[in-house]
Amino acid sequence: MTATLPDPTRPRVLADLRSDTVTTPTPEMREAMAQAPVGDDVYGEDPTVNALQAEAARLTGFEAGLFMPSGTMTNQVAIALHTRRGEEVICAEGSHIYEWELGMMAAFSGVVPRFVPAPLGVPDPEAVRLAVRRSVHQSPTGMISLEDTHNKAGGTVIPLDVLAAIRDVANEEGLPLHLDGARVFNAAAAQGVPVSEITRHFGTVSICLSKGLGAPVGSVLLGSAAAMKQAHRYRKMLGGGMRQAGVLAAAGLLALRDGPARLQGDHRRTRRLAEALLEAGYSVNLAAVQTNILYVTLPDAAAQVSRWAEAGVLASALGPDSVRFVLHHQVGDEALEEAIRVLTA
Ligand SMILES: *Cc1c(COP(=O)(O)O)cnc(C)c1O
């Protein structure tokens, strides 16, 4: 094994704003991981995993939870639970479950997406109703999936009354409703409500511990006890049975305990960055800046991102003219001001 030594030819990183997945476990998390009681989770015998699943279920108001290595896995297991081959999944345009999950809804569950328009990530409930397919000439609708906050739309929030209206459509049409809630704690923080005010509308919810909440690994799927029993089988099929996973769940428990309260600060700093970039002449849609994600439109995004990286500020080029910044708890006010000086120089 080669040791990683500091490379004097590389610039110091002032702020890593590529994603909220880049956070590293805090010393307190490391300590909890070291001390965690563990067992074989494929047998359901890891006490720390069980505690994490119970806590996630309590916070979101579900009967049961199932810990998995990634949000892709929790989402795809949910799709497998709710659909049959040849069906459609109604989802907002740009949804992670299709755009960033590598065709897995087709590869694993044999289903295809039916996008509905979603300005600022919010689908119109009537558009969702119109997207439902029933005729013998069409692939029938198997489920509806929402994303809150919506990543590609800029970390945007679905208003609670729209959620309720889409839930009513799902009920009237007899369709299961899933939430890709990778950042649902951000949505709750932005609206000043308990997360259960959002999750209560859904049959299953996927939450990510490894985004803004700050855990190194993991997501939890929430639903009924019967659904989670079936989900356990799909998780094993996908290679997601993790044995003594309590070392990871221990960090997840701290992420659930301490993470949500930090998100308001991330949102405030995202707003600060957006306003600073706007003032410096960048093209920013402030209406889309609602949580911890900021998209900036500029020419030749990849070249600009590598110039900023040379100066110590990391961002993601997500298209020829689109750069994404994501705030998280390991970029505080001071680091952000340093980053702003670089970005507006
Ligand atoms: C990050 C993310 C996921 C899950 O991604 P993994 O990398 O598989 O954990 C799911 N949905 C959204 C909206 C995300 O941003």
The ligand as a Gaussian input file, in Angstrom:
#p B3LYP/6-31G(d) Opt

LIG

0 1
 C      -27.760000      11.211000      -3.991000
 C      -29.156000      10.961000      -4.384000
 C      -29.679000       9.665000      -4.366000
 C      -28.883000       8.446000      -3.991000
 O      -27.615000       8.382000      -4.493000
 P      -26.546000       7.284000      -4.049000
 O      -25.292000       7.875000      -4.535000
 O      -26.924000       6.028000      -4.703000
 O      -26.618000       7.179000      -2.548000
 C      -31.001000       9.508000      -4.704000
 N      -31.755000      10.563000      -5.051000
 C      -31.289000      11.812000      -5.071000
 C      -32.195000      12.929000      -5.439000
 C      -29.964000      12.058000      -4.754000
 O      -29.502000      13.306000      -4.791000

